[in-house]
Amino acid sequence: MFKSLRIVASLAVVVSVSGCGLWTMSSSSEKPSPKPRDNKAVLVIMRTTSFGFAATVNNYLDGKLIGQTQGKCYFFTEVESGEHYLTGKNENSRTHTINFEPGKIYFLQQAIYVGAWSARTEYDTLNPQIFEQQKPECEFLVFDPAEAKGDDDAVVDMDEMLQEREKQIAEEQEYFAKVDNVRGF
């Protein structure tokens, strides 16, 4: 009886953290490190744990999909300098305002938590040394914008994301201050 309960509980956890839908990433056998150009910044997003390995988290810059994470992985993208909105979305959403400086690399860790129906996510700062230590164990993913073209998940309603952000800031000021003020290296 207890064995059956453990199996059911394990399946419930797997289902609660798994994701489905649009997948726009392809795996690369290379594991490059980001290199910024003088006129642009680079944003690195890394998941350092296998927990919730099947959960896909969409990442948006100013409402447009820039990449996804699933399992232990990382990806990076170039970003125009200036202030941008970064959103991580699965069961919940986390939207941050980040001021990107040209020639700098911004490292963020994407954390995964068990949610009611799917995985929940949030960002944390990550330093370059931890990134380099974790990189060999992580899969490098490359975003394919052609896969996202025309899909409902390729964009998010920024008005909705910003309203949700305001509610969250009221409850978690310290968290938002830390990620919103991330500095590039």
N, C-alpha and C positions, 0 to 999 in steps of 0.2 A: 504494500500500500504506500509506504513512504517513498519507495523507489518511483512509483508512478507519479506521486506528487512532485518529486524532484524533477522528473522529466517534463511535466507540464509547466512547472515554474521556469525551468531553463528555456523552454520554447517560448514562453511569454516574454522573457527578457530579450531573446533574439528578435522576436517580432516587434517588440517595443522600440528597439534601437535600429531596426532595419529601415532602409528607405527604398523608394522605387521611383520610376519616372525617367526623366531626361538624363542621359549621361553624355557629356560632351568632351570627355578627356580621353587621351590615349597615353599608353605607357611608353616610356623611353628606356632603353637599356643604359643610356648615359645618366649620370647623376651630377649635372653641372652645378656650379655655384653661380649666383647672380653677379652680373657686372653692370653697373649703371653707366649710362652715357652722361656727358656733361649737361645736357639739356633736359634730362628726364630722371625720375626716381624709379626705383624698382620696389615692388611689394612682394614679399615672400610670405606664403601661408603654409604652415606645416602642421600635420597631425602626428604626434609622437607616440601614440598608443594604438594598439590593435582593438581596444575596447570599442564596441559598436562598429566592427569592421565593415558591416554591410550598409551602414547608414551613410547616405550621400548628403553632404551639406553643400548647398549652393552659396557662392560668394559673388556679390555684386559691387560694382563701383558706379556710383551715381545712378543706380537702378538697372544697370546692364550687367548681365552675367559675364564674369571674367574667369571663372574656374570653379571646380568642385573638388571636395576631398572625400575620400572613402578609404578606410583603413589607415595604416601607417604610410603617409605619403606627403609630398610637398609639390607646390607649383609656384611659379612667379610670373609677374607681368609688369610691363613698363607702365608708368603713370606720369601724366603731364604734371608739372609742378603746380602747386596751389592747393587750395582746400577742396577735399572730395569726401563723399559719403561712402563708407564701406559697410556693407550689410552681409551678415552670415544668416542663412535662413534654412530651417527645417521645420520642426514642430513649433519652434519659437523664432523670433528674429532678434538680432542685435545689430544696431546701426551706430556707427561711430563717425565722427567728423575728424579727419586727419589732414594736417597741413603738410603736404609732401614737398620737400626741397630737392631741386635738381642735383644729380650726382650722388644721391644718398640711397641706401638700401634700408628698407623697413621690414623687420622680422616680426611676424605674429604667429602665435600658436593657436590652433583651433581646437578647443576642448569639446568633448562630447559627454553628455549626461543622459541617463535614462529619463524619458518623458512619459506622459500618459499613453500616447499612441505611437510615438516615433522618438527619434533622438532629439535632444535639445542641444544647443550649441552656444558657445561664447568664445571670445578671443582673449588672449593674454599676451603680454610682451614676451619676446624671445631674444636672447642675445646671440651674436654670431658664433660664439664658441659652442653653445649648446646646439645650434643649427648644424655646425660641422660635425659634432659628435654623433648626432642623430641621423644625419644624411645617409650613411652607409646602410642603415636598417630600413630606410624609407624608400618607397617607390617614387620616381620622378614622373609627374604627369604633365601633359601638354594640352592646353585648351584648343579645341577645334570649333571656331565660331560657326562654321557651316552646319555642324550638328545641332546648334541652338537656333538657327534661323527659323523664325515663324512659330517657335514653340512658346506656349504660355509661360513656362518657367524661365524663359530667357530674359525677362524683365520683371521688375517688381514695381509696385505703385509707391513711389517715394513719399507722397503725402501720407499714405497709410504707415509706412515705415517710420517717418518722422514723428507722427502722433504717438506711435508705440514707444519710440525712443524717449519722448518727453515723460511718459508715464513711468518708464523704467528708471530714468535719471532721478526722479523724485524719490525712488526707493533705494537706489544703488549709486549714489553720487561718487563714492570713492572708486568703484569699479570703472565707471565711465571716464572719470578724470585720468585714471592711469592709462587706459587704452587710447583715449582721444589725444593724449599728449605724448604718445610714443615718438621717439626721436630716431632719426636715421643714423646709420653708421657710414 
